[in-house]
Amino acid sequence: MKNLTKKQKTIIGIALTALLATVGVIATILSLDKGFENAEQEEVQDPIELNLTLDYKEDPKDEYVINLDENEFTVITNEVTPEIDTSNIGETKHTVNVNEEEISLTVTVKDNRELTLSGETEFTVETEISKEDLEKMILDSFTEENVEEGNKIDFSFDYPENFDLEKEDSYEVTLLAEFSNNPKNKTNETITVIVQTHEEEQEEKEDSQDDKETSSNLNSSDSNDSGNSGSSDSNVSGNSGSSNSTASKPAPKAEPNPAPKAEPKPAPKPEPKPAPKPEPKPAPKPEPKPAPKPEPKPAPKPEVNVPSGIPSGATFVEKTGSEYGFLYSKKLSGSASLSKIIVDTNYSYVAFVGVDMNGERFILTYNGSSFSYSFFIPDLNDEDKQQISDIGNQFLNAYGL
């Protein structure tokens, strides 16, 4: 440095000064850039969004503590706007003030309900029933009374391609059910629909025909009695006529003389009249009276093997194919009652005919585990159904079904 000239020293000083100034400027610029970056980071920071999951119709608590990114937020329920409503299934957007800051809150209401169906799964109907009446019969079995608002169920039906209410057969129909306020929460039930002609109605027609025949026999009996009486009078008249004919035989010989026409005077001698009267009257009268008595129904009793173990008071009436008919007068727990029972050994069921609590005549079948109904579901209480089940089991056990 000592050997440097003054000029050289001046140049070096200027260079050092410029270098220091440049370093200072660079440091200042870097410091400003960092400040700008921090400011930008603060401005771009994502807003806080909280999530809360509740069950359907759950009563909200007074407050909830929610953890997000290692931060803890306390949500005061009363400060949430709009108000939380757990009867609305799905997501709803809200805002809430937390630490004097307005934060977004998403509330998710989860449907935790279990949809279960309870009703009869087998129905026996006659061929002339309409689809609307069939569906009403099924829904009457599955629809509950006094359902809480928000828990109502919408029903629909899915029929097989070959479904035909005018053709005797057994069909599997699917009953679909879903909550009215949440179609995603759904279930289904398989219903067996048996379409057949109404055997009980046919039996009633046969019984009615039997009654008509019995009435006809009785009328015939009365007619015979009346006829016998008329026959007796006719015989008497005939005898009188015969007497006249016998007395007039000589009349033709006297044709040349018309005067002898007065000869029929002997005709009034109806001496034989009393004789025929007692003969026809006593004989026919006893014959028609027994005619209506020999009814054919009691005759099969000794030929049909009626097993032991059937309920007391059941009287066997007739056997048709695989069906065994019984008269059975039984009053149930309420105002309902039974009047007739049919056991089918081929299909292993017991059919009951009776009157329900509303005075309506009903027909139902029992297969040892469940009931099926014809036309409509009778008004029977649980005790009535239990009694019918017990009676049905006695018949099924007696026949080994």
C-alpha positions as CSV (number, residue, x, y, z in Angstrom):
1,M,0.0,0.0,0.0
2,K,2.9,2.3,0.7
3,N,4.1,2.0,-2.9
4,L,0.7,3.0,-4.3
5,T,0.4,6.3,-5.6
6,K,-2.2,8.7,-4.3
7,K,-4.2,8.3,-7.4
8,Q,-4.3,4.5,-7.1
9,K,-5.3,4.8,-3.5
10,T,-8.2,7.0,-4.5
11,I,-9.4,4.6,-7.1
12,I,-9.3,1.7,-4.7
13,G,-11.3,3.6,-2.1
14,I,-13.9,4.5,-4.6
15,A,-14.2,0.8,-5.7
16,L,-14.5,-0.4,-2.1
17,T,-17.2,2.2,-1.4
18,A,-19.1,1.2,-4.5
19,L,-18.9,-2.5,-3.4
20,L,-20.2,-1.8,0.0
21,A,-23.0,0.3,-1.5
22,T,-23.9,-2.6,-3.8
23,V,-24.0,-5.1,-1.0
24,G,-26.2,-2.8,1.0
25,V,-28.7,-2.4,-1.8
26,I,-28.8,-6.2,-2.4
27,A,-29.5,-6.8,1.3
28,T,-32.2,-4.2,1.3
29,I,-33.9,-5.7,-1.8
30,L,-33.8,-9.2,-0.3
31,S,-35.3,-7.9,2.9
32,L,-38.1,-6.3,1.0
33,D,-38.8,-9.4,-1.0
34,K,-39.1,-11.5,2.1
35,G,-41.6,-9.0,3.5
36,F,-43.6,-9.1,0.4
37,E,-43.6,-13.0,0.4
38,N,-44.8,-13.0,4.1
39,A,-47.5,-10.5,3.2
40,E,-48.6,-12.6,0.2
41,Q,-48.7,-15.8,2.4
42,E,-50.9,-14.1,4.9
43,E,-53.3,-13.0,2.2
44,V,-53.6,-16.4,0.5
45,Q,-54.3,-18.3,3.7
46,D,-57.3,-20.7,3.2
47,P,-60.4,-19.9,5.3
48,I,-61.2,-22.3,8.2
49,E,-64.0,-24.8,7.5
50,L,-65.4,-27.0,10.3
51,N,-67.4,-30.1,9.9
52,L,-70.0,-31.6,12.3
53,T,-71.8,-34.9,11.9
54,L,-75.1,-35.6,13.7
55,D,-77.7,-38.4,13.7
56,Y,-81.2,-37.9,12.3
57,K,-83.5,-36.1,14.8
58,E,-80.6,-36.0,17.4
59,D,-81.0,-33.2,20.0
60,P,-78.0,-30.9,19.5
61,K,-75.7,-30.4,22.5
62,D,-75.0,-26.9,23.8
63,E,-71.5,-26.9,22.4
64,Y,-69.1,-29.0,20.3
65,V,-65.3,-29.1,20.4
66,I,-63.8,-29.6,16.9
67,N,-60.1,-30.3,16.2
68,L,-58.7,-29.1,12.9
69,D,-55.0,-29.0,12.0
70,E,-53.9,-29.4,15.6
71,N,-56.2,-26.5,16.5
72,E,-59.2,-26.7,18.8
73,F,-62.4,-24.9,18.0
74,T,-65.4,-24.6,20.4
75,V,-68.7,-24.2,18.6
76,I,-71.5,-22.8,20.6
77,T,-74.7,-24.3,19.2
78,N,-76.9,-21.2,19.9
79,E,-74.5,-19.0,17.9
80,V,-74.7,-21.1,14.7
81,T,-76.7,-19.5,11.9
82,P,-79.0,-20.7,10.5
83,E,-80.1,-22.9,13.3
84,I,-79.1,-26.6,13.2
85,D,-82.1,-28.8,12.2
86,T,-81.4,-32.5,12.5
87,S,-84.7,-33.5,10.8
88,N,-83.1,-32.5,7.4
89,I,-81.1,-35.4,6.2
90,G,-77.9,-34.5,4.3
91,E,-75.5,-31.5,4.4
92,T,-76.4,-27.9,5.3
93,K,-74.1,-24.9,5.4
94,H,-73.8,-22.6,8.5
95,T,-71.6,-19.9,10.0
96,V,-70.4,-19.5,13.6
97,N,-68.3,-17.0,15.5
98,V,-65.3,-18.6,17.1
99,N,-62.8,-16.3,18.9
100,E,-64.4,-13.3,17.3
101,E,-63.8,-14.8,13.8
102,E,-66.6,-15.9,11.5
103,I,-66.0,-19.5,10.5
104,S,-67.8,-21.8,8.0
105,L,-69.5,-24.9,9.5
106,T,-70.9,-27.8,7.5
107,V,-73.4,-29.9,9.4
108,T,-74.1,-33.5,8.0
109,V,-77.2,-35.2,9.3
110,K,-76.8,-39.0,8.9
111,D,-79.9,-41.2,8.5
112,N,-79.4,-44.0,11.1
113,R,-82.9,-45.4,10.8
114,E,-83.4,-49.1,10.0
115,L,-86.3,-49.7,7.7
116,T,-88.1,-53.0,8.6
117,L,-91.4,-54.3,7.2
118,S,-93.9,-56.3,9.2
119,G,-97.0,-57.9,7.7
120,E,-98.4,-61.0,6.1
121,T,-96.3,-62.5,3.4
122,E,-98.8,-64.9,1.8
123,F,-102.3,-64.0,0.4
124,T,-104.8,-66.3,-1.3
125,V,-107.2,-64.5,-3.6
126,E,-109.9,-65.5,-6.1
127,T,-109.4,-65.0,-9.8
128,E,-111.9,-62.0,-10.1
129,I,-110.0,-59.7,-7.7
130,S,-108.6,-56.5,-9.2
131,K,-104.9,-55.5,-8.8
132,E,-106.0,-52.4,-6.9
133,D,-107.9,-54.4,-4.3
134,L,-105.0,-56.9,-4.0
135,E,-102.5,-54.0,-3.4
136,K,-104.9,-52.5,-0.8
137,M,-105.1,-55.8,0.9
138,I,-101.3,-56.1,1.1
139,L,-100.7,-52.5,2.2
140,D,-103.4,-52.8,4.9
141,S,-101.2,-55.6,6.4
142,F,-98.0,-53.6,6.3
143,T,-99.2,-50.0,7.0
144,E,-98.9,-48.9,10.6
145,E,-101.3,-46.4,12.2
146,N,-100.2,-43.1,13.8
147,V,-96.8,-43.0,12.0
148,E,-94.7,-40.1,13.2
149,E,-94.2,-37.2,10.8
150,G,-90.9,-37.7,9.0
151,N,-91.1,-41.5,9.3
152,K,-93.7,-42.1,6.6
153,I,-93.0,-44.9,4.1
154,D,-93.7,-44.9,0.4
155,F,-94.7,-48.3,-1.1
156,S,-94.6,-49.7,-4.7
157,F,-94.9,-53.1,-6.3
158,D,-92.8,-55.1,-8.7
159,Y,-94.7,-57.9,-10.5
160,P,-93.3,-60.9,-12.4
161,E,-93.8,-60.9,-16.2
162,N,-96.3,-63.8,-16.0
163,F,-98.5,-62.2,-13.3
164,D,-102.1,-62.7,-14.2
165,L,-105.0,-62.4,-11.7
166,E,-107.3,-64.2,-14.1
167,K,-105.1,-67.4,-14.1
168,E,-104.9,-69.8,-11.2
169,D,-101.2,-69.9,-10.1
170,S,-98.8,-68.9,-7.4
171,Y,-96.8,-65.7,-7.9
172,E,-93.9,-64.0,-6.2
173,V,-94.6,-60.2,-5.9
174,T,-92.0,-57.8,-4.5
175,L,-93.1,-55.1,-2.2
176,L,-90.7,-52.1,-2.3
177,A,-90.6,-49.6,0.6
178,E,-88.6,-46.4,1.2
179,F,-88.7,-43.5,3.6
180,S,-90.6,-40.5,2.1
181,N,-87.9,-38.1,3.2
182,N,-84.9,-40.3,2.1
183,P,-85.4,-42.6,-0.9
184,K,-81.9,-44.0,-0.4
185,N,-83.0,-45.7,2.8
186,K,-85.1,-48.5,1.4
187,T,-85.9,-52.2,1.6
188,N,-88.2,-54.9,0.1
189,E,-90.3,-57.9,1.0
190,T,-91.3,-60.9,-1.2
191,I,-95.1,-61.6,-1.1
192,T,-96.6,-64.9,-2.2
193,V,-99.9,-64.4,-4.0
194,I,-102.0,-67.5,-4.7
195,V,-104.7,-67.0,-7.2
196,Q,-107.5,-69.6,-7.2
197,T,-111.2,-70.1,-7.5
198,H,-113.0,-69.5,-4.3
199,E,-113.7,-73.0,-2.9
200,E,-115.8,-71.8,-0.1
201,E,-118.1,-70.0,-2.5
202,Q,-118.4,-73.2,-4.5
203,E,-119.2,-75.2,-1.3
204,E,-121.8,-72.6,-0.4
205,K,-123.4,-73.1,-3.9
206,E,-123.4,-76.8,-3.3
207,D,-124.9,-76.4,0.1
208,S,-127.5,-74.0,-1.4
209,Q,-128.2,-76.6,-4.1
210,D,-128.6,-79.3,-1.4
211,D,-131.0,-77.0,0.5
212,K,-133.0,-76.5,-2.7
213,E,-133.1,-80.2,-3.4
214,T,-134.2,-80.8,0.2
215,S,-136.9,-78.1,-0.1
216,S,-137.9,-79.7,-3.4
217,N,-138.2,-83.1,-1.8
218,L,-140.3,-81.7,0.9
219,N,-142.6,-79.9,-1.6
220,S,-142.7,-83.1,-3.6
221,S,-143.8,-84.9,-0.4
222,D,-146.5,-82.4,0.2
223,S,-147.5,-82.7,-3.5
224,N,-147.7,-86.5,-3.2
225,D,-150.0,-86.2,-0.2
226,S,-152.2,-83.8,-2.1
227,G,-151.9,-86.0,-5.2
228,N,-152.9,-89.1,-3.3
229,S,-156.0,-87.3,-2.0
230,G,-156.8,-86.2,-5.5
231,S,-156.1,-89.7,-6.8
232,S,-158.6,-91.1,-4.3
233,D,-161.3,-88.7,-5.5
234,S,-160.4,-89.5,-9.1
235,N,-160.7,-93.2,-8.3
236,V,-164.1,-92.6,-6.8
237,S,-165.1,-90.6,-9.8
238,G,-163.7,-93.2,-12.1
239,N,-165.6,-95.9,-10.4
240,S,-168.7,-93.9,-10.8
241,G,-167.9,-93.4,-14.4
242,S,-167.2,-97.2,-14.8
243,S,-170.6,-97.9,-13.2
244,N,-172.2,-95.6,-15.7
245,S,-170.4,-97.3,-18.5
246,T,-171.4,-100.7,-17.3
247,A,-175.0,-99.7,-17.0
248,S,-175.1,-98.2,-20.5
249,K,-173.7,-101.2,-22.3
250,P,-177.2,-102.5,-23.1
251,A,-178.1,-99.0,-24.3
252,P,-176.8,-99.5,-27.8
253,K,-179.0,-102.5,-28.2
254,A,-182.0,-100.3,-27.7
255,E,-180.8,-97.8,-30.4
256,P,-184.1,-98.2,-32.3
257,N,-185.9,-97.1,-29.2
258,P,-184.7,-93.7,-27.8
259,A,-187.1,-94.0,-24.9
260,P,-184.9,-96.4,-22.8
261,K,-182.4,-93.5,-22.2
262,A,-184.0,-93.2,-18.8
263,E,-182.3,-96.5,-17.9
264,P,-179.2,-94.8,-16.5
265,K,-181.1,-94.6,-13.2
266,P,-179.1,-97.6,-11.9
267,A,-175.9,-95.5,-12.3
268,P,-176.4,-93.6,-9.0
269,K,-175.7,-96.9,-7.3
270,P,-172.1,-95.9,-6.3
271,E,-171.8,-98.7,-3.9
272,P,-168.1,-99.2,-4.6
273,K,-167.3,-95.6,-3.7
274,P,-166.5,-96.3,0.0
275,A,-164.3,-99.2,-0.9
276,P,-161.5,-97.3,-2.8
277,K,-161.3,-94.4,-0.4
278,P,-159.5,-96.2,2.4
279,E,-157.2,-98.1,0.1
280,P,-155.1,-95.3,-1.6
281,K,-155.0,-92.9,1.4
282,P,-153.2,-95.0,4.0
283,A,-150.8,-96.7,1.6
284,P,-149.1,-93.6,0.0
285,K,-149.0,-91.3,3.0
286,P,-146.3,-93.1,5.0
287,E,-144.1,-93.5,1.9
288,P,-143.2,-89.8,1.1
289,K,-142.6,-88.8,4.7
290,P,-139.4,-90.8,5.1
291,A,-138.1,-89.6,1.7
292,P,-136.5,-86.4,2.9
293,K,-135.0,-88.0,6.0
294,P,-132.4,-90.2,4.5
295,E,-129.8,-87.4,3.9
296,P,-126.6,-88.7,2.3
297,K,-124.2,-86.5,4.4
298,P,-124.1,-88.6,7.6
299,A,-123.5,-91.8,5.5
300,P,-119.8,-91.2,4.8
301,K,-119.0,-91.0,8.5
302,P,-118.2,-94.6,9.0
303,E,-116.2,-94.7,5.7
304,V,-113.9,-91.7,6.5
305,N,-111.2,-92.2,9.2
306,V,-111.4,-89.1,11.3
307,P,-108.3,-89.1,13.5
308,S,-108.3,-88.5,17.2
309,G,-106.9,-85.3,18.6
310,I,-109.2,-82.9,16.8
311,P,-110.6,-80.1,19.0
312,S,-113.7,-81.0,21.1
313,G,-116.9,-79.8,19.5
314,A,-115.7,-80.3,15.9
315,T,-118.2,-82.4,13.9
316,F,-117.1,-84.1,10.7
317,V,-119.4,-83.2,7.8
318,E,-117.9,-84.3,4.5
319,K,-114.7,-85.2,2.5
320,T,-114.0,-83.7,-0.9
321,G,-110.8,-84.9,-2.5
322,S,-108.0,-84.0,0.0
323,E,-110.3,-81.7,2.0
324,Y,-112.0,-82.7,5.3
325,G,-114.9,-80.4,6.4
326,F,-115.9,-79.9,9.9
327,L,-118.7,-77.8,11.6
328,Y,-117.1,-76.0,14.5
329,S,-118.9,-73.4,16.5
330,K,-116.4,-71.5,18.6
331,K,-116.6,-68.0,20.2
332,L,-113.2,-66.3,20.3
333,S,-111.9,-64.0,23.0
334,G,-113.6,-60.9,21.5
335,S,-116.8,-60.7,19.6
336,A,-115.3,-62.8,16.8
337,S,-116.3,-66.5,16.3
338,L,-115.7,-69.5,14.1
339,S,-118.3,-71.7,12.3
340,K,-116.5,-74.0,9.9
341,I,-113.1,-75.6,9.4
342,I,-111.6,-77.4,6.4
343,V,-108.4,-79.4,6.6
344,D,-106.5,-79.9,3.3
345,T,-104.0,-82.8,3.6
346,N,-102.4,-82.2,0.2
347,Y,-101.4,-78.6,0.8
348,S,-101.1,-79.0,4.6
349,Y,-103.3,-76.1,5.7
350,V,-106.4,-75.4,7.8
351,A,-109.0,-73.0,6.5
352,F,-111.3,-71.2,8.9
353,V,-114.7,-69.6,8.2
354,G,-116.1,-67.2,10.8
355,V,-117.1,-63.6,11.7
356,D,-114.6,-61.0,12.8
357,M,-115.0,-58.3,15.5
358,N,-116.8,-56.0,13.0
359,G,-119.4,-58.7,12.2
360,E,-117.8,-59.3,8.7
361,R,-117.7,-62.9,7.5
362,F,-114.1,-63.9,6.8
363,I,-112.0,-66.8,5.4
364,L,-108.4,-67.4,6.3
365,T,-105.9,-70.2,6.1
366,Y,-103.2,-71.3,8.5
367,N,-100.2,-73.5,7.5
368,G,-98.7,-74.0,11.0
369,S,-96.6,-70.7,10.9
370,S,-98.5,-67.9,9.2
371,F,-101.9,-66.8,8.1
372,S,-103.2,-65.9,4.6
373,Y,-106.4,-64.2,3.8
374,S,-109.1,-64.1,1.2
375,F,-110.8,-60.9,0.1
376,F,-109.7,-58.8,3.1
377,I,-107.8,-58.9,6.4
378,P,-110.4,-59.6,9.2
379,D,-110.5,-57.5,12.4
380,L,-109.0,-59.9,14.9
381,N,-107.0,-59.1,18.0
382,D,-103.8,-60.9,19.0
383,E,-105.6,-63.3,21.4
384,D,-108.1,-64.3,18.6
385,K,-105.2,-65.1,16.3
386,Q,-103.5,-67.1,19.0
387,Q,-106.6,-69.1,19.6
388,I,-107.0,-69.8,15.8
389,S,-103.3,-70.8,15.7
390,D,-103.8,-73.3,18.6
391,I,-106.9,-74.8,16.9
392,G,-105.1,-75.0,13.6
393,N,-102.2,-76.8,15.2
394,Q,-104.5,-79.3,16.8
395,F,-106.0,-80.2,13.4
396,L,-102.6,-80.3,11.7
397,N,-101.2,-82.5,14.4
398,A,-104.2,-84.8,14.3
399,Y,-103.7,-85.4,10.6
400,G,-99.9,-85.6,11.0
401,L,-99.3,-82.5,8.9
